[in-house]
């Protein structure tokens, strides 16, 4: 069964009790808004769609969020923080070897908790609006800039003394991040023939060629596009 089928056939969540805490209600509204954005797109989602998905009144939304934009800010912070916590946890457990540390970060990027069709649709919806809503980029960068700096540090360590000014390592780090973003887009646009496991494999094989002898590119995952 594909990830899309699993998501579509997942059991309906139990209703949230009327006495749910403030944090539980906020998360309920965030999840409902994410469902609507993934289904309808960013611009066509309304608060009515959110309240219908959450089975809550419009007043509950107003109680927890000052505006639709405040709700959207909370959605972006939720998915950005989730991603941050996962790669940070992987990195903390990876030890000091730079190859292991980069492998840990990339593994988080293609984790099944992160790479769901719904979350990727939401990510790209926000990225598409970032140019016009600077606050989205600001929220994203709070969590993502540390990851970028860490990847640059790792690439510098992997490059060794041959990259004296560090510019080559920085360019390689940017290329790795761009490759990951591109693989995410491929999963979003071609879900029938692209898997997170396969994209993870392709990414690590490409990285292994950037740093010969530092990575094991004999990964078990299937190719992302069935090659």
PyMOL commands that set and color helices and strands:
alter all, ss='L'
color gray80, all
select helices_A, chain A and resi 3-8+22-40+47-54+58-64+68-92+98-109+117-129+134-162+167-189+196-210
alter helices_A, ss='H'
color red, helices_A
deselect
rebuild
show_as cartoon
